[in-house]
Amino acid sequence: MSTLYFGIIYGVIAVALVAIGLLFRYVLKQSKGSLEMQEIADAIREGAMALLRRQYKSIAIISAISLVVIVVAVYFGNVAKGEADALSIAVHSGIAFIVGAICSAISGYIGMYMSVSGNIRAAEGARTNLDKALQIAFKGGSVTGLAVTTLSLLGVTTLFLLFGGGSSSEAAVKEAPLLIIGFGFGASLVALFAQLGGGIYTKAADVGADLVGKVEAGIPEDDARNPAVIADLVGDNVGDCAGRGADLFESTAAENIGAMILGIGLYQIFGIKGILFPLVARAVGIIASLIGILLVRVRDEKKDPMDSLNLGYAVTSIVVAVLMFFVITNMFAPVGIYEGIRVNTFLLFLCSVVGLILSYVFVWLTIYYTSSAKRPVRQIAQASRTGSATNIISGISVGMESTALPVIFICIAIFIAYRLGVVAFSDIIAATAGTADAVSAGTAGLYGTAIATMGMLSTCTFVLAMDAFGPITDNAGGIIEMSGAPEEIRKTTDRLDACGNTTKALTKGYAVGSAALATFLLFASYLDEVKALGFELFTVDIANPNVFIAAFIATMVVFLFSSTAMNAVSKAAQVVILEVRRQFADIPGIIEGKAKPNYKQCVDIVTKGALREMVLPGLIVVIAPLVTGILLGKEAAAAYILVSTIAGTIVALFLNNVGGAWDNAKKFVELGFDGGKGSDTHKAAVVGDTVGDPFKDTAGPSIHVLIKLTSTLMVLFVVLFR
């Protein structure tokens, strides 16, 4: 039976690889436009790839040090516990870490490469019509989405097989998911630094370009006269493609591993099927997303291109629901002595529907709080009429308000999925009561939340395609603007850019929601790992001083991390601002368009600044939970996981939503509200947008990674905690 499921998984991987090849070929076959356009695109590509190479060298050094720490710590921790296979466990953990880190880095590279290859082709496609530009940009984004989720599935499945998942030994199969926890940690570590470095880069360049170019010099966005404009366009790729690609890669890896560990608790009932279900569910999501991707096209040039993406997303969700019904119905039939005992698979299917609905809710709430057509953004725009201070006060108010409904819906989803899981397994719980194979209500409920998480992440491929679509369209607009193309072509790229801004915003909301659900799974996995290691299980008692201290530290770290990330943007941006001012002053004729700025100088400055500033916040995230667990113990470590998730989710929602709202309030003013571009209202809105840049593109997205990295780190190093 397991051979069938492995065949399905690898069959889907093969289909996805073929689709990636065909989409890749389609994008690269398109015209690259004029020589002037190619010159601009080449500068963007060179800057982006140069940053990625230098960033990955820094990450490689950090990863090498982490690898040594992992192997040594896991070895001596297991020796102290009396584990006979301590060396084997340490080596397996190290291998999994290396593979996870490499796959995460490859995901970021693919995202970057497709973005800098698709931007100029989408710009040239806009000369034909809206649909042509959309097809190129979205197919380029789809390569990223498919590659990231396929790599994650391939890595986890292959390691599971190699580490004993394909064995006939029950003990080997049950141990295999625990041995691949390092894969999730490796993916998380690379994702953290990729997201941090990319976020610092993009916002330092953006802030420098906006404050000196738009506010001080009064020149338009993406104007060729701005020395920081190429660095700004490079930043769109390194933050939203390389960083987000690695981010969602580690999301899918961590959730798969967490759910597989929960499946160990049901092995006596379902055999290997309970462990393999998350992998099959991920494969189903890839197929459904591929169908949705193929349906995206603009059939009416007058309509909003976002309608086409919404249609593809809706079709993806419907196909996922249908396929998940058949998968759940077939995989959750008890085996062995429990064959014939009823499991309510329809209720388990409803758990997956809960996850799908939650993803839609998060997308809708993100759009509500960041769309210029809605009340929150217009409220901020109106506040801009009386200056920057009221713009910022209004924005912070909106950001705080925006955390309420998402948190409520996360709680509702967890509650419903947990209860559905308990009821679905009620006959099994009764039949196994008092036996060595007893299934508790807690195990059943947690598996219900695992299925909900799989449901939410089943559309990840399509969502990531929409996210990667955003930077491609943004760059396409910049290339058209800088190359002096006709206004009607710029209008086409502006429509796609507006669409891309929406998709980037909703992806951040989706990532926060999936991080919250995933960490609930990883917390349960932490408890299962404690049990598997032979330690006594515990309750997290808030009256225990160690638990209380750990909770305080976890909350503090979220804020300290956010502070250091945003301060890093400020430091790097100050250097960019001074350089842009220097070039305006020292190179005669830039403002008049008679002289060319030194773009490479700004790119080099931002690159060095981003790589230098990403280290401190990254180290805080890794060191703080380890020290807490080692000094305060396993119960305190559990509290750290819980509270960092709660605080991180709320802070990330606040930062992402208020940043997006400030951005679109500025765009709303630029459309002509209360004086439009150049008015005092516009200047106030630009200041608000500039403040919001590091919120939504540096600190906020990096907290998604912080939440999951903390959990995987705690699970991996639990053997060290007293």
Secondary structure, 3 states (H helix, E strand, C coil): CHHHHHHHHHHHHHHHHHHHHHHHHHHHHCCCCCHHHHHHHHHHHHHHHHHHHHHHHHHHHHHHHHHHHHHHHHHHHHHHHCCCCHHHHHHHHHHHHHHHHHHHHHHHHHHHHHHHHHHHHHHHHCCCCHHHHHHHHHHHHHHHHHHHHHHHHHHHHHHHHHHHHCCCCHHHHHHHHHHCHHHHHHHHHHHHHHHHHHHHHHHHHHHHHHHHHHHHCCCCCCCCCCCCHHHHHHHHHHHHHHHHHHHHHHHHHHHHHHHHHHHHCCHHHHCCHHHHHHHHHHHHHHHHHHHHHHCCCCCCCCCCCHHHHHHHHHHHHHHHHHHHHHHHHHHCCCCHHHCCCCCCHHHHHHHHHHHHHHHHHHHHHHHHHHCCCCHHHHHHHHHHHHCHHHHHHHHHHHHHHCCHHHHHHHHHHHHHHHHHHHHHCHHHHHHHCCCCCCCCHHHHHHHHHHHHHHHHHCCHHHHHHHHHHHHHHHHHHHHHHHCCCCHHHHHHHHHHHHHHHHHHHHHHHHHHHHHHHHHHHHHHHHHHHHHHCCCCCCCCCCCCHHHHHHHHHHHHHHHHHHHHHHHHHHHHHHHHHHHHHHHHHHCCCCCCCCCCCCHHHHHHHHHHHHHHHCHHHHHHHHHHHHHHHHHHCHHHHHHHHHHHHHHHHHHHHHHHHHHHHHHHHHHHHHCCHHHCCCCHHHHHHHHHHHHHHHHHHHHHHHHHHHHHHHHHHHHHHHHHCC
